[in-house]
């Protein structure tokens, strides 16, 4: 007798009830799981009664998060800095490389604004040249970047999954060409870390930047910066938060008259955001990361792909078009649709909100980003609203 497949775990009870709302915006502001909310409540108790605040919250909690991130996206714990979002990592790279005026930084047309806001001012100041890569087809691809990489290219700064159309970059191919000309690859993984299996080294990345409030299910104001170990000491010295000092973890015995200006050797904590041990954020982030690892990014991706395939197959073609790659292998953990008449997309977005169906409006497309708390019935409800 054939063995029946094990039933899929139902993770919906791990999240709070949405009470009549269909929430399809994990790519915008994902909800915290219940376990993270409980950890946040505990952190608030620490502040209400500071004598209960454990010393471990200052150094051990940040380091536990580094270890969890290493398990999630690859790399080693000491290669991770704790940031308030993706922009912190972008700024660290911008400040850490000794730029020459002829150096080129490549970003894609329509890339998330944080990339332009990092490299644009340096270009305007004449410290480097910012080059915009144009897609030759509908969606940006590795081939578009490869065609633009040349001997002056110093850095490619790009999202692994685009925020506006969900297209997923073949990063390993871009990295290979970057490295042949001595350039670095910076990947923004905000729209996939936690919902797409990945390994930083296998991707060929030199830097990863990430916001924590999306697929990592963590509080707003969290994130990380990963730097390949070999590059840590190559980066130009810059001011760092005092908790990165040698011996800072033993503050009670730290010799303030013999401080070492160099932070811990070959450790990315020199790029930690100030007030690193922000335990309101980090206590919840630790619980969220543990939950994401327990579930597994592949589980999230499989769940989402099943729901998205249902949506795409039944999309009312007389009213809507798919605004993401059709092939799931070329997409991140979400997909975008638009009204067949572009000027009607905004009206569709407002109609969905009126019916308590929440997604995001990005570049005149509806970004549909489910998670484990979403069901077939949520997609049914979305499709009915799109069709009528």
KOLLO-938451 format. One line per field, with one value per residue (C-alpha): residue number from 1; x, y, z; chain. Coordinates in pm, 1 decimal. Example, Ala and Ser with C-alpha at 12.3 -4.5 7.8 and 13.67 -1.06 7.14 Angstrom:
KOLLO-938451
pos	(1|2)
px	(1230.0|1367.0)
py	(-450.0|-106.0)
pz	(780.0|714.0)
unit	(A|A)
***
This chain:
KOLLO-938451
pos	(1|2|3|4|5|6|7|8|9|10|11|12|13|14|15|16|17|18|19|20|21|22|23|24|25|26|27|28|29|30|31|32|33|34|35|36|37|38|39|40|41|42|43|44|45|46|47|48|49|50|51|52|53|54|55|56|57|58|59|60|61|62|63|64|65|66|67|68|69|70|71|72|73|74|75|76|77|78|79|80|81|82|83|84|85|86|87|88|89|90|91|92|93|94|95|96|97|98|99|100|101|102|103|104|105|106|107|108|109|110|111|112|113|114|115|116|117|118|119|120|121|122|123|124|125|126|127|128|129|130|131|132|133|134|135|136|137|138|139|140|141|142|143|144|145|146|147|148|149|150|151|152|153|154|155|156|157|158|159|160|161|162|163|164|165|166|167|168|169|170|171|172|173|174|175|176|177|178|179|180|181|182|183|184|185|186|187|188|189|190|191|192|193|194|195|196|197|198|199|200|201|202|203|204|205|206|207|208|209|210|211|212|213|214|215|216|217|218|219|220|221|222|223|224|225|226|227|228|229|230|231|232|233|234|235|236|237|238|239|240|241|242|243|244|245|246|247|248|249|250|251|252|253|254|255|256|257|258|259|260|261|262|263|264|265|266|267|268|269|270|271|272|273|274|275|276|277|278|279|280|281|282|283|284|285|286|287|288|289|290|291|292|293|294|295|296|297|298|299|300|301|302|303|304|305|306|307|308|309|310|311|312|313|314|315|316|317|318|319|320|321|322|323|324|325|326|327|328|329|330|331|332|333|334|335|336|337|338|339|340|341|342|343|344|345|346|347|348|349|350|351|352|353|354|355|356|357|358|359|360|361|362|363|364|365|366|367|368|369|370|371|372|373|374|375|376|377|378|379|380|381|382|383|384|385|386|387|388)
px	(0.0|142.2|238.8|31.2|227.5|241.9|-7.1|137.8|164.6|-85.9|113.4|-183.5|-212.7|142.3|6.2|-262.7|-607.6|-673.4|-1046.9|-1216.2|-914.5|-732.0|-372.5|-150.6|130.6|410.8|651.3|550.5|513.2|491.4|321.7|520.6|438.1|288.5|616.2|789.1|514.0|559.5|931.3|859.6|628.2|908.1|1147.9|899.0|890.6|1269.3|1236.5|949.8|1160.2|1524.5|1658.0|1515.8|1707.0|1969.7|2325.1|2307.4|2072.8|2365.8|2616.4|2482.9|2149.1|2309.4|2551.9|2272.5|2103.4|2424.2|2430.9|2067.4|2129.1|2427.1|2206.7|1942.5|2141.0|2483.5|2813.4|2968.5|2825.9|3121.5|3041.6|2711.4|2649.2|2313.9|2152.0|1824.2|1750.5|1908.1|2023.4|2267.5|2457.4|2454.0|2599.1|2869.8|2984.4|2969.5|3188.6|3420.2|3550.0|3824.0|3650.3|3819.1|3638.4|3654.0|3497.7|3157.6|2869.5|2592.2|2229.9|1919.7|1660.0|1368.2|1572.3|1448.9|1532.3|1775.0|2032.9|2004.7|2005.5|2332.2|2526.8|2368.9|2525.4|2871.5|2828.6|2716.1|3023.8|3250.8|3371.8|3244.1|3029.8|2676.9|2558.0|2196.8|2145.7|1848.2|1654.4|1654.5|1333.1|1043.7|1236.3|1596.1|1822.3|2176.6|2253.0|2162.9|2417.8|2681.2|2658.0|2725.8|3015.7|3351.6|3705.2|3590.6|3310.0|3381.2|3043.3|2707.8|2435.7|2112.2|1814.8|1810.9|1431.5|1285.2|1036.7|819.3|780.0|915.4|1173.1|1463.6|1818.7|2060.9|2313.0|2579.0|2625.3|2658.0|2902.9|3125.4|3164.5|3206.9|3494.8|3674.3|3712.0|3780.9|3434.5|3213.4|2849.9|2612.1|2277.0|1974.3|1785.8|1509.8|1241.8|1339.9|1552.4|1335.3|1110.8|1366.5|1644.5|1980.7|2347.7|2554.4|2866.6|2682.8|2528.7|2879.2|2789.8|3045.6|2786.0|2425.0|2192.1|1847.9|1551.5|1406.2|1042.2|944.3|1012.1|1218.0|894.4|1085.7|1013.4|1052.2|1399.6|1578.6|1797.5|2146.4|2460.0|2671.6|3025.7|3247.8|3517.9|3804.5|3682.1|3640.4|3992.6|4009.9|3736.4|3843.3|3842.2|3541.3|3380.2|3216.5|2991.5|3181.2|3039.9|3268.5|3580.7|3810.7|3703.5|3379.0|3180.2|3374.0|3291.2|3331.1|3702.7|3765.7|4071.5|3953.8|4311.4|4434.6|4155.5|4233.9|4096.0|4069.5|3745.3|3753.8|3968.5|3791.5|3447.3|3159.2|3027.3|3227.2|2931.4|2663.9|2410.4|2448.6|2257.7|2313.7|2144.7|1807.7|1635.3|1282.2|1370.3|1621.9|1426.8|1141.4|1380.8|1547.6|1211.8|1107.0|1429.9|1395.1|1042.5|1156.0|1425.9|1181.8|942.7|1214.0|1224.7|1146.7|818.2|721.6|822.4|631.9|321.5|334.2|402.0|98.4|-125.3|29.4|-16.0|-380.8|-408.9|-228.4|-422.9|-757.8|-668.9|-957.8|-774.0|-1036.5|-951.0|-598.2|-251.7|40.8|314.5|576.0|762.3|531.0|794.4|801.2|1176.6|1227.5|1016.8|1060.8|795.8|524.8|376.9|230.4|-78.9|-212.2|-534.1|-544.6|-607.3|-312.8|-513.0|-750.9|-493.1|-525.4|-901.9|-856.0|-623.7|-879.5|-1156.3|-956.5|-891.5|-1261.9|-1328.3|-1058.7|-813.0|-472.2|-186.6|62.3|50.6|395.1|481.7|117.3|85.0|-77.3|186.3|33.8|256.9|102.9|253.4|177.5|-129.4|-297.1|-527.1|-696.3|-999.6|-794.6|-700.2|-1063.9|-1165.6|-898.0|-994.4|-1362.9|-1285.5|-1064.5|-1331.0|-1634.2)
py	(0.0|337.0|559.5|876.0|1203.4|1374.8|1660.5|2009.3|2188.5|2469.7|2774.2|3012.3|2981.5|3120.6|3460.9|3686.7|3681.4|3944.8|3951.4|3986.6|4135.9|3962.8|4073.6|4022.0|4266.7|4073.2|4244.6|4581.6|4538.4|4178.5|4093.2|3961.5|3607.5|3557.5|3432.7|3758.3|3968.0|3776.2|3849.1|4216.5|4218.1|4067.9|4337.7|4604.8|4450.2|4483.5|4856.7|4894.1|4719.0|4772.9|4557.7|4259.9|4349.3|4076.4|4176.6|3931.1|4168.4|4397.9|4162.1|3808.7|3897.0|4074.2|3786.5|3529.9|3717.6|3709.3|3331.9|3300.2|3515.0|3301.4|2992.4|3166.3|3324.6|3162.1|3311.3|3322.9|3510.1|3750.6|3863.5|4021.5|4373.2|4463.9|4753.3|4943.7|4840.4|4800.0|5162.8|5113.9|4851.8|5061.6|5353.5|5130.1|5021.6|5378.1|5501.0|5201.5|5189.2|5426.8|5558.0|5703.7|5948.4|5702.4|5416.1|5305.3|5189.7|5014.3|5018.4|4923.8|5160.7|5164.8|5012.6|5074.3|5439.4|5352.2|5256.3|5584.0|5781.9|5612.4|5642.1|5953.6|6204.7|6050.3|6075.5|6438.3|6512.5|6364.3|6077.8|5807.8|5758.5|5625.3|5424.8|5320.5|4976.0|4960.7|4633.9|4513.5|4321.9|4363.2|4261.7|4333.9|4027.8|3916.1|3963.8|4334.0|4384.3|4166.0|4373.4|4688.6|4560.6|4689.3|4760.1|5068.9|4891.4|4891.2|4783.5|4646.7|4746.8|4558.5|4385.5|4008.7|4034.8|4356.0|4540.5|4650.6|4339.1|4044.7|3948.9|3749.3|3810.3|3532.4|3683.7|3414.0|3495.2|3866.8|3796.1|3584.3|3864.8|4126.9|3936.6|3891.4|4272.4|4325.9|4461.9|4381.0|4269.9|4417.1|4241.0|4389.3|4084.6|4272.3|4123.9|3760.6|3680.3|3452.6|3347.8|3227.3|2977.7|3144.3|3121.2|3438.4|3259.8|3055.3|3376.2|3514.6|3824.3|4047.6|4237.8|4173.1|4438.9|4367.5|4523.3|4307.8|4413.6|4224.5|3852.5|3828.1|3909.4|4141.5|4490.2|4802.6|4944.1|4609.9|4462.7|4341.5|4404.0|4107.4|4149.6|3875.7|3815.5|3878.5|4235.1|4340.3|4472.7|4617.0|4866.0|5220.0|5302.0|5498.9|5590.6|5296.5|5240.6|5193.5|4844.0|4721.3|4807.0|4527.3|4424.8|4622.4|4317.6|4329.5|4693.6|4665.8|4593.2|4790.7|5010.6|5352.5|5481.4|5217.7|5198.2|5033.5|5234.3|4926.5|4735.2|4358.9|4231.4|4075.2|4127.1|4307.5|4449.5|4764.5|4847.9|4781.6|5058.8|5270.7|5145.7|4795.4|4626.0|4786.6|4503.1|4621.4|4539.6|4261.3|4047.4|4030.7|3988.3|3690.7|3519.3|3596.5|3458.6|3142.6|3106.0|3164.8|2901.5|2655.5|2700.6|2721.5|2966.8|2681.9|2622.0|2986.8|2984.4|2662.7|2791.6|3124.2|2970.9|2748.9|3045.5|3262.5|2991.2|2972.2|3348.7|3358.1|3067.9|3223.0|3588.3|3762.3|3826.0|4065.4|4300.8|4218.4|4126.5|3967.4|4224.4|3971.6|3688.8|3395.7|3137.0|3090.4|3024.0|3381.6|3535.4|3603.1|3505.3|3731.5|3849.0|4165.9|4224.1|4535.0|4645.5|4582.9|4955.3|5106.2|5403.9|5166.7|5004.7|5275.4|5227.8|4853.0|4915.6|5142.9|4888.7|4616.5|4834.8|4917.9|4543.9|4497.7|4326.3|4476.4|4460.7|4724.4|4957.4|4972.8|5124.3|5104.7|4739.3|4553.6|4362.3|4044.1|3912.4|3630.6|3436.4|3129.9|3290.6|3319.3|3051.0|2947.6|3141.3|3462.0|3416.1|3337.8|3661.6|3857.6|3710.5|3779.9|4142.6|4175.3|4019.2|4220.0)
pz	(0.0|-103.4|185.2|204.7|206.1|540.6|570.1|541.6|877.6|922.2|1030.1|1048.7|1426.1|1451.2|1345.8|1485.3|1327.5|1061.5|1146.3|810.9|631.6|348.5|393.3|87.9|159.5|327.9|84.9|229.8|605.1|718.3|1047.9|1340.3|1446.5|1789.7|1933.9|1838.2|1992.7|2317.6|2310.9|2251.3|2552.5|2762.4|2641.8|2745.3|3090.5|3105.6|3048.0|3292.4|3557.9|3457.7|3737.4|3544.4|3227.2|3174.7|3089.0|2799.4|2614.1|2536.2|2374.4|2367.1|2204.3|1904.5|1860.3|1874.7|1591.9|1386.5|1430.1|1321.3|1013.5|918.8|929.0|720.0|437.7|465.5|568.1|913.9|1215.9|1227.9|870.4|982.1|1108.1|1260.3|1078.5|1086.2|728.3|387.3|369.9|656.7|461.4|145.8|340.6|490.4|144.8|12.1|297.6|306.2|-50.4|-162.8|-473.9|-779.6|-1008.8|-1298.8|-1096.8|-1223.9|-1006.1|-1196.4|-1085.1|-1281.3|-1416.3|-1174.1|-889.6|-535.3|-448.2|-166.1|-428.2|-617.4|-291.7|-192.4|-517.6|-670.6|-427.4|-473.8|-848.8|-826.0|-612.3|-880.1|-659.5|-894.8|-1204.4|-1166.7|-1467.3|-1519.9|-1674.8|-1910.1|-1952.7|-2311.0|-2253.8|-2012.1|-1700.6|-1601.5|-1638.5|-1568.5|-1938.6|-1912.1|-1635.8|-1798.0|-2115.3|-1910.0|-1696.9|-1813.5|-1692.6|-1499.1|-1315.6|-941.8|-805.4|-919.5|-671.6|-736.4|-577.0|-593.0|-625.2|-765.3|-547.3|-839.5|-1054.8|-845.7|-1109.8|-964.1|-1082.6|-1175.3|-935.3|-968.1|-1337.9|-1263.9|-981.2|-1203.4|-1457.7|-1183.5|-1031.5|-1364.4|-1387.0|-1015.4|-936.9|-638.1|-627.4|-369.3|-344.2|-173.4|-44.2|137.7|-86.6|-50.2|258.5|468.7|179.7|-73.8|5.9|-46.7|31.4|13.4|-106.8|-368.9|-501.0|-547.7|-347.0|-181.9|19.7|120.9|258.9|395.4|574.3|850.6|849.2|536.1|488.4|808.2|997.0|1229.1|1366.1|1157.6|1212.7|1190.5|918.7|842.6|641.5|535.6|406.7|270.8|531.2|289.4|236.7|599.5|649.1|295.6|374.3|457.6|832.9|951.3|1283.8|1457.4|1755.2|2081.9|2142.6|1860.5|2060.3|2164.4|2512.0|2514.4|2621.9|2951.9|3003.8|3379.8|3331.7|3012.5|3047.3|2935.6|2932.8|2687.6|2433.5|2102.1|1813.3|1593.8|1646.7|1679.7|1394.6|1096.2|1246.9|1077.6|1405.9|1326.1|1098.1|1357.8|1388.7|1702.1|2003.6|1868.5|2161.3|2094.0|2272.5|2188.6|1828.6|1875.3|2121.1|1871.4|1578.7|1743.3|1793.0|1435.3|1290.4|1496.8|1359.1|999.3|1041.3|1196.7|905.3|639.1|346.0|104.1|286.0|243.6|-122.7|-198.7|-20.9|-200.4|-540.1|-504.0|-420.7|-691.4|-955.0|-857.1|-895.6|-1230.4|-1380.3|-1288.9|-1346.9|-1527.2|-1855.1|-1983.9|-1696.3|-1576.2|-1700.0|-1520.3|-1449.1|-1327.9|-1501.4|-1572.9|-1483.5|-1105.5|-1121.9|-1242.9|-963.9|-597.9|-338.4|-481.1|-812.1|-960.8|-1171.9|-1343.4|-1502.4|-1876.3|-1914.6|-1718.2|-1597.9|-1416.3|-1188.4|-923.6|-920.6|-877.1|-582.4|-417.4|-483.0|-310.3|-7.1|15.7|28.0|294.3|62.2|127.8|-121.1|-240.0|-539.0|-699.8|-1039.1|-1148.6|-1056.9|-769.2|-574.9|-434.4|-156.2|49.5|337.3|544.2|701.3|358.7|219.7|-103.9|14.3|27.0|-339.7|-425.3|-259.4|-445.6|-783.3|-726.6|-649.2|-959.4|-1183.3|-1076.0)
unit	(A|A|A|A|A|A|A|A|A|A|A|A|A|A|A|A|A|A|A|A|A|A|A|A|A|A|A|A|A|A|A|A|A|A|A|A|A|A|A|A|A|A|A|A|A|A|A|A|A|A|A|A|A|A|A|A|A|A|A|A|A|A|A|A|A|A|A|A|A|A|A|A|A|A|A|A|A|A|A|A|A|A|A|A|A|A|A|A|A|A|A|A|A|A|A|A|A|A|A|A|A|A|A|A|A|A|A|A|A|A|A|A|A|A|A|A|A|A|A|A|A|A|A|A|A|A|A|A|A|A|A|A|A|A|A|A|A|A|A|A|A|A|A|A|A|A|A|A|A|A|A|A|A|A|A|A|A|A|A|A|A|A|A|A|A|A|A|A|A|A|A|A|A|A|A|A|A|A|A|A|A|A|A|A|A|A|A|A|A|A|A|A|A|A|A|A|A|A|A|A|A|A|A|A|A|A|A|A|A|A|A|A|A|A|A|A|A|A|A|A|A|A|A|A|A|A|A|A|A|A|A|A|A|A|A|A|A|A|A|A|A|A|A|A|A|A|A|A|A|A|A|A|A|A|A|A|A|A|A|A|A|A|A|A|A|A|A|A|A|A|A|A|A|A|A|A|A|A|A|A|A|A|A|A|A|A|A|A|A|A|A|A|A|A|A|A|A|A|A|A|A|A|A|A|A|A|A|A|A|A|A|A|A|A|A|A|A|A|A|A|A|A|A|A|A|A|A|A|A|A|A|A|A|A|A|A|A|A|A|A|A|A|A|A|A|A|A|A|A|A|A|A|A|A|A|A|A|A|A|A|A|A|A|A|A|A|A|A|A|A|A|A|A|A|A|A|A|A|A|A|A|A|A|A|A|A|A|A)
***
